[in-house]
């Protein structure tokens, strides 16, 4: 068993919903095996209040969360990432940044809950739905035997998780 802590960066456009949820979930569910971060290519001024509501309703920590630029993680002295995972829904025309370098990259497409139109109750339900979808992928990710897999096998597993996300989104968007 490896004592390695895997540094993981979740990227979205605004860093106000999906990537924040993924950061909190991986830091919680990954225990000491993972250190998660999140950022956006065009971060907003604040985290979407419904993101905070969903996290608090599941008793997950929200202290210290903030919307950040992905540039913070490209600077000298930033943590070296093992994984960079984009969560943007390219079908919605969002801009997803590319990450140069050595981390294993993957794309897990989730609909943007911040762009959802509806009543307050419908918006909250949609945020909760996306949260549950992300939580399911994080649970699978944390269960992977990373210490026993090579880079190619890890990349294949992360891509398969992304493919599963795309299939789930396609069947639940109707």
DRENSE-662383 format. One record per residue: residue in one letter; x, y, z of N, C-alpha, C in turn. Coordinates in steps of 0.001 Angstrom, whole numbers, plus 524288, in hexadecimal, padded with zeros to 5 digits. Each point is the difference from the previous one (the first is absolute). Layout:
N
res,n_xx,n_yy,n_zz,ca_xx,ca_yy,ca_zz,c_xx,c_yy,c_zz
A,X,Y,Z,X,Y,Z,X,Y,Z
...
//
This chain:
174
res,n_xx,n_yy,n_zz,ca_xx,ca_yy,ca_zz,c_xx,c_yy,c_zz
X,8034C,7FB58,80000,7FCB4,804A8,80000,8036D,804D7,80000
X,7FEDD,803A2,7FCBB,8031A,804BD,7FF77,7FE2A,80426,803D9
X,803CA,80301,80202,7FEBD,80467,80367,7FF87,8050D,7FCE6
X,8004D,7FFB2,7FAE3,7FFDF,804A0,7FCAA,7FACC,802D8,8008C
X,80064,8052C,80026,7FB60,8034D,7FFB4,7FF9C,801F5,7FA67
X,7FBA0,7FF06,7FD7D,7FF2C,80185,7FA93,7FD83,8056E,7FFC6
X,802C1,803A2,7FD92,7FE0E,80558,7FF5B,7FCA9,80030,7FB12
X,7FB35,801E5,800A7,7FC2A,7FFF5,7FBC2,7FD9C,80569,7FF6A
X,80001,801F0,7FB35,7FDB2,80519,7FECF,7FB31,7FF35,7FCA0
X,7FB97,80207,801D6,7FB20,7FFE5,7FD0C,7FF36,80559,7FD86
X,7FF0A,8000E,7FAE2,7FF71,804E0,7FD24,7FAA1,8008C,7FD92
X,7FDFC,804C7,8004C,7FB38,80199,7FD50,800C2,8059A,7FE37
X,7FC32,80207,7FD7B,80065,8055F,7FE2C,7FFC4,803D8,8048E
X,7FBD2,7FFDC,80314,7FF2F,803F1,80407,801ED,7FEA0,80569
X,80130,7FB07,80105,801A8,7FE2F,80523,7FC2F,801E2,80439
X,7FAF7,7FF17,7FEF2,7FC12,8019D,803D8,7FC3F,7FBA0,8017F
X,80054,7FB88,7FD4F,7FC4F,7FBC6,8012E,802AE,7FAA6,7FF83
X,8003C,7FDD3,7FB39,801DB,7FAA1,7FF42,80578,7FF0B,80228
X,803B3,80355,7FEAC,80568,7FF17,801B9,80086,800AB,805E5
X,7FCFC,8038E,80242,80002,800AB,805B3,7FDD0,7FB16,80299
X,7FBA7,7FE03,7FDE9,7FDB8,7FB33,80223,803F6,7FB8C,7FFC9
X,802A2,7FF69,7FB8F,803CD,7FBC6,7FF58,80493,8009D,803C8
X,801D7,804CB,800B7,80449,80103,803AC,7FE84,7FE3B,80584
X,7FB7B,801AA,801D0,7FE4A,7FEB6,8054C,7FF14,7FA19,8007E
X,7FD7E,7FDBB,7FC27,7FEEB,7FA61,80033,80502,7FCC7,8001E
X,803CB,80140,7FCA1,804CC,7FCE7,7FFEB,80329,800CD,804F8
X,8002D,804CB,801FB,802D2,800E0,804E8,7FD79,7FD0E,80488
X,7FAE3,7FF43,7FFC9,7FD39,7FD40,80425,80026,7FA17,7FF39
X,7FE74,7FE3C,7FB65,7FFA9,7FA60,7FEF7,80556,7FD7C,7FF0F
X,803BA,80326,7FE50,80531,7FDF0,7FEDC,8037A,7FFA6,804BC
X,7FE0D,801EA,80473,802E3,7FFED,804E8,80575,8023A,7FF1C
X,80401,7FD4C,801AA,8054E,80208,7FF66,80298,7FE3F,7FAEB
X,7FD4E,7FCF8,7FCD4,8023D,7FE38,7FB09,8000E,80444,7FBE2
X,7FC99,803E4,80088,7FF6E,80416,7FC0F,8001C,8055D,80283
X,8021A,803B0,7FD1D,7FF85,8058E,80148,7FDBC,8027A,7FB23
X,7FB33,801E0,80066,7FD3F,8021D,7FB7D,7FFF9,805F1,8001C
X,7FFF3,8022B,7FB57,7FFBC,805A2,7FF25,7FC11,800DD,7FB99
X,7FE36,804C8,7FF7D,7FC9F,8014B,7FB9B,80161,8056A,7FE0F
X,7FEC0,800EB,7FB0A,8011D,80511,7FDA0,7FCB0,80093,7FB17
X,80004,804C4,7FDE7,7FD1D,8010E,7FB3F,8031F,8033E,7FC32
X,7FEAE,7FF86,7FB0E,8029C,80327,7FC03,7FE34,805AF,80059
X,7FB30,800CB,801A4,7FDC9,80537,800CD,7FCE7,7FFF3,80518
X,802BA,7FFAE,80471,7FD3A,7FF67,804FB,7FC85,804A4,8013B
X,7FBB7,7FED5,80284,7FC62,80412,801A4,801E0,8029C,804F6
X,7FD28,803E3,801A2,80160,802DE,804BF,7FED2,7FCD9,804E8
X,7FC51,7FC4B,7FF89,7FE80,7FCED,80495,7FE12,7FAA1,7FE58
X,7FFBD,7FC8F,803BB,7FDCE,7FAD3,7FF23,7FA17,8008E,7FFD1
X,7FD8C,7FD15,7FC84,7FA56,8002B,7FF9F,7FDA5,7FE77,80547
X,7FC70,80326,80215,7FD9E,7FEC9,80514,7FD5E,7FAA2,8003C
X,7FDFB,7FE19,7FB98,7FD9D,7FAD5,7FFFF,8041E,7FBB5,800A9
X,804C0,800F8,7FE4A,80444,7FC4A,800EF,800EA,7FF86,805DA
X,8004F,8046C,80297,800C6,80004,805AE,7FB78,7FD3E,802B2
X,7FB32,8010E,7FE43,7FB60,7FD79,80254,80049,7FA0F,7FF89
X,80163,7FE0E,7FB54,80043,7FA5B,7FF27,80449,7FD9A,80367
X,80484,8027B,8003B,80444,7FDEF,80337,7FE7C,7FFEC,805C5
X,7FDAE,80444,801E4,7FE71,8003B,80579,7FBA1,7FC1B,80137
X,7FC7A,7FF2F,7FC50,7FBAE,7FC57,800F6,801F6,7FA65,8008A
X,80496,7FEE1,7FDF0,80253,7FACA,8008C,8044F,7FFFC,80418
X,8003B,8043E,802FC,803A6,8009D,8045C,805B9,7FFB9,7FE47
X,80115,8021D,7FB67,80563,8005A,7FE1B,80226,80565,80145
X,8051C,80071,800C5,80251,80500,8018D,7FFDF,80409,7FB9F
X,7FF02,804D9,80179,7FFF6,80447,7FC35,803C2,8046B,8017E
X,80255,7FFA4,8049D,80390,8041B,801BB,804B3,80066,7FC63
X,8015E,804C7,7FEA9,804A5,800FD,7FCD7,7FF47,7FF47,7FA2C
X,7FB67,7FE60,7FE4E,7FF28,7FF54,7FA67,7FFD1,8054E,7FD53
X,80253,8003C,7FB61,7FFCD,804C9,7FCE6,800AD,7FE9D,7FA4C
X,7FE12,80366,7FCAF,80098,7FF5C,7FA6A,80583,801C7,7FE83
X,802E7,7FCA6,7FD21,80578,8010B,7FEC3,800FF,7FF81,7FA29
X,803F6,802C3,7FE26,801C3,7FF78,7FA9A,8039C,7FB52,7FF8A
X,7FFAE,7FD4D,7FBB7,80381,7FB95,7FF28,805A2,801C7,7FF76
X,800D8,804FE,7FF02,80559,80220,7FFBD,802E8,7FF4A,8052C
X,7FD29,7FFEC,80468,8027B,7FF3B,8051A,802FB,7FADD,8003E
X,7FE43,7FC30,7FCFD,80258,7FACD,8003F,80416,7FF2C,7FBBB
X,800E6,803F7,7FCD6,80406,7FFBA,7FBF3,804DB,8030F,8019C
X,7FFB7,802A6,8045C,80460,80330,801D7,80435,7FCB0,8029B
X,804D7,80207,80006,8041E,7FD55,802F7,7FE72,7FF9C,805C2
X,8011F,7FB8D,80254,7FEB2,7FF2E,80578,7FAA0,7FDB5,800E8
X,7FCD7,7FFAB,7FBE3,7FACF,7FD9D,8008C,800AE,7FA1E,800A5
X,7FC40,7FD7C,8027F,8005F,7FA4E,80092,8005D,7FD61,7FAA8
X,80338,7FC01,7FFA0,80060,7FD0A,7FB28,7FB76,7FC2D,7FFD0
X,7FD04,80046,7FBD1,7FB49,7FCD4,7FF88,8013A,7FA9A,7FDD0
X,7FD52,7FC22,8022E,8001C,7FAB9,7FDE2,7FB9D,7FF47,7FC11
X,7FB8E,802B0,8010C,7FB70,7FFA3,7FCA6,7FDBC,8056E,7FF20
X,7FE46,800FA,7FB34,7FD10,804B8,7FEB9,7FB20,7FE2B,7FD22
X,7FB84,80130,8024E,7FB0A,7FE20,7FDEA,7FC78,804A6,7FEEB
X,7FE74,80090,7FB09,7FC45,80417,7FE9C,7FA7C,7FDD7,80095
X,7FC86,80358,801C7,7FA9E,7FE65,80105,7FC1D,802FA,7FCA1
X,801E8,8031C,7FC5A,7FCA1,80343,7FCB6,7FC99,7FCAF,7FC73
X,7FB85,80223,7FEBF,7FC73,7FD7A,7FC55,800E9,8027C,7FAAD
X,80333,7FD8D,7FCD0,8015F,8025B,7FAF8,7FB40,800AB,7FC7F
X,7FC03,7FCD2,800E1,7FB42,8008B,7FCE8,7FD53,8053C,80109
X,80122,80257,8047E,7FDB1,8050F,8014C,8035E,80479,7FDFC
X,80437,7FECE,7FD23,80347,80402,7FDAF,803B5,80290,803D2
X,80127,7FD69,80458,8038E,8023C,803D1,805A0,7FF68,7FE3A
X,8033C,8038C,801BB,80585,7FFBE,7FEE9,802AC,7FCEC,80454
X,80295,7FBBF,7FE8E,802D4,7FCD1,803CF,805D3,8009F,7FF09
X,802E3,801B0,803E7,80597,800D4,7FF49,802ED,7FAE2,7FF34
X,8043E,8004B,7FD29,80383,7FB92,7FF5E,80457,80083,803FA
X,801CE,7FBA8,80206,8041C,8001F,803F4,804E6,7FD7E,7FDBD
X,80422,80315,7FF46,804DF,7FDC5,7FE06,802F6,7FD16,80446
X,80384,7FCB1,7FE78,80365,7FD82,803D5,7FF02,7FA40,800B3
X,80182,7FE12,80474,80017,7FA74,8010F,7FB4F,7FDA7,802D0
X,7FC5E,8030D,80224,7FBB0,7FD65,802BE,7FCAE,7FCC2,7FC43
X,7FDA1,7FC0E,80220,7FC42,7FCED,7FCFC,7FB0F,80344,7FFA1
X,7FE02,800A8,7FB4A,7FB73,80359,7FF30,7FB45,7FCBC,7FE62
X,7FB84,8020A,80141,7FB16,7FD87,7FE71,7FBD1,80433,7FFA4
X,7FBE4,7FEAF,7FD44,7FB83,80389,7FF91,7FB1D,7FD10,801A7
X,7FD79,80203,8041C,7FB0D,7FDE1,801DC,7FBEA,80446,7FF29
X,7FCD8,7FF74,7FC14,7FC3C,8040B,7FE98,7FB26,7FFC9,80370
X,7FF04,8044F,802B1,7FB41,80091,8031B,7FD3F,804FE,7FE51
X,7FADD,7FFDA,7FFBF,7FCFB,804B2,7FEC4,8012B,80433,80414
X,7FFD5,804DE,7FE50,8011C,80465,80379,7FB17,80164,8031B
X,7FFF8,7FED9,80514,7FB4C,8013D,8030B,7FF12,805DE,8006F
X,80415,8031B,7FF8F,7FF5E,805B7,8005E,7FCFF,8022C,7FB5A
X,7FFFC,7FD29,7FBAB,7FD4E,801D2,7FB4F,7FA5E,7FE04,7FFBA
X,7FE7F,7FCB0,803A9,7FAC2,7FDB6,7FFEF,7FBE1,8043A,800FA
X,7FBDD,7FFDE,7FCEF,7FB99,803A2,80091,7FB56,7FD1B,80240
X,7FD90,80265,803CE,7FB65,7FDAB,80261,7FEA3,802D9,80503
X,7FC52,7FDC0,802DD,7FE8A,80240,80507,8047A,7FF28,803D7
X,7FFC1,80290,80470,8040B,7FF43,80401,8004F,7FA41,8019F
X,7FB86,7FD81,800A6,7FFEF,7FA81,80180,80265,7FC9C,7FBB7
X,7FEB1,8010A,7FB16,8022D,7FCFD,7FBA4,805EA,800CE,7FF97
X,801C4,804C2,800E7,805A5,80112,7FFE5,802C7,7FCE4,80442
X,7FDCD,80010,804B3,80268,7FD24,80449,8001D,7FA22,7FED0
X,7FBD3,7FDF7,7FDC9,7FFCE,7FA7A,7FE96,8041D,7FEB5,7FBDE
X,800CE,80399,7FC51,803E1,7FF08,7FBE9,80585,8001E,80249
X,80119,803BA,80376,80512,8001F,802A0,800EC,7FAE6,802E7
X,7FBFB,7FE29,802C1,80076,7FB27,802EB,80103,7FB5F,7FC55
X,7FD73,7FFE8,7FB97,800C6,7FBCC,7FC23,805A9,7FFF5,7FE15
X,8020A,80483,7FE97,8056D,8004E,7FE1B,803BC,7FE7F,80463
X,7FEEF,801BD,804BF,8033C,7FE96,80479,8003F,7FA0B,80096
X,7FB8D,7FD6C,7FFB6,7FFD9,7FA49,8008C,80304,7FD4F,7FB9C
X,7FF8D,80209,7FB38,802EA,7FDC4,7FB9E,805E6,80081,800ED
X,801B0,8048E,801B7,80591,800D4,8010D,801BE,7FC77,8047C
X,7FCDD,7FFAF,80417,80159,7FCB4,80480,800B5,7FA51,7FE5F
X,7FCAF,7FE12,7FC89,80088,7FA9C,7FE29,80532,7FF28,7FD3E
X,80191,803B0,7FCAD,804FD,7FF7D,7FD2E,8049C,8006D,803C5
X,7FF96,8035D,803E3,8043B,80093,803D1,8008E,7FAF6,80329
X,7FBB4,7FD9D,8017C,8003D,7FB07,802E6,802CA,7FBC8,7FCD1
X,7FEC0,7FFB4,7FB02,80299,7FC2A,7FCA5,805CD,8015A,7FF77
X,8012F,804F9,7FF25,80566,801C3,7FF7E,80331,7FE88,804DB
X,7FDD5,800FA,80496,802EC,7FEE5,804CE,8009E,7FA22,800F9
X,7FCCE,7FCD1,7FD76,8006D,7FA59,800BC,803F1,7FD7A,7FC49
X,801F4,802E9,7FC38,803D0,7FDCE,7FC52,80514,7FEA6,802D8
X,80258,7FB95,7FEBF,804F8,7FE7B,8026D,80495,802CA,7FD4C
X,8004F,8051B,800AA,803C5,80336,7FD14,8059C,7FE32,800B4
X,8016A,7FE3D,8049F,8056E,7FE6E,80105,80194,7FB2D,7FCE8
X,7FC2E,7FCFC,7FE29,80144,7FB3A,7FD1E,7FF4C,8009C,7FA1E
X,7FE36,80483,7FE35,7FF0D,800E7,7FA74,8043F,80371,7FDA7
X,80146,7FF13,7FB0D,803A8,80384,7FD5A,7FCF2,8049D,7FDB8
X,802DF,803D8,7FDF7,7FD8B,804CC,7FDF7,7FBE9,7FEDD,7FBD7
X,80134,7FC59,7FC82,7FC63,7FEC7,7FBC1,7FAED,7FDB6,8022F
X,80073,7FC90,803C2,7FB56,7FD9D,80254,7FCD7,8040D,8030B
X,802AB,80376,802CE,7FD33,8041D,802E0,7FD25,8038E,7FC32
X,802A7,80191,7FBD3,7FD91,80363,7FC0E,7FB34,7FD56,7FDB6
X,8006D,7FAFB,7FED8,7FB9A,7FD12,7FDD3,7FB63,7FFFA,803DB
X,80122,7FF35,80508,7FBD8,7FFF5,803F9,7FD6B,8055D,80081
X,80321,80426,80005,7FDCB,80549,80071,7FCB8,8015B,7FB3C
X,801E0,7FE6E,7FB5B,7FCF4,800F1,7FB42,7FAEC,7FCE8,80013
X,80030,7FB3F,80206,7FB3F,7FCD8,80062,7FC10,80297,803A7
X,801E3,80250,8043B,7FC7A,802EA,80376,7FD8D,80493,7FD1A
X,80310,802A3,7FCCA,7FDF7,8044C,7FCDA,7FBFC,7FE29,7FC1A
X,8010A,7FB81,7FD94,7FC38,7FDCF,7FC52,7FAF3,7FE98,802C5
X,80068,7FDFE,804BC,7FB61,7FEAD,80314,7FCD9,804DF,80145
X,802BD,8043A,80148,7FD61,80502,8010A,7FD01,801BE,7FB3C
X,80270,7FFBB,7FB69,7FD6E,801B0,7FB37,7FB23,7FCB5,7FEE7
X,8005F,7FAD6,800D1,7FB7F,7FC96,7FF25,7FBA4,80138,803DD
X,8016E,800E0,804EB,7FC1F,80146,80410,7FD4F,80523,7FEAB
X,8030D,803E8,7FE76,7FDC0,80516,7FEB6,7FC5C,7FFA1,7FB52
X,80168,7FCD9,7FC22,7FCC6,7FF7C,7FB5C,7FAC5,7FD71,8014C
X,80008,7FC2A,8037C,7FB21,7FD43,80141,7FCA5,802FA,803E8
X,8025C,8038A,80312,7FCE2,802C7,803E5,7FE86,80587,7FE49
X,801A2,8019A,7FB57,7FED8,80556,7FE57,7FAB3,80069,7FD51
X,7FD96,7FBA0,7FF11,7FADF,8002A,7FD56,7FB97,800D6,803CC
//
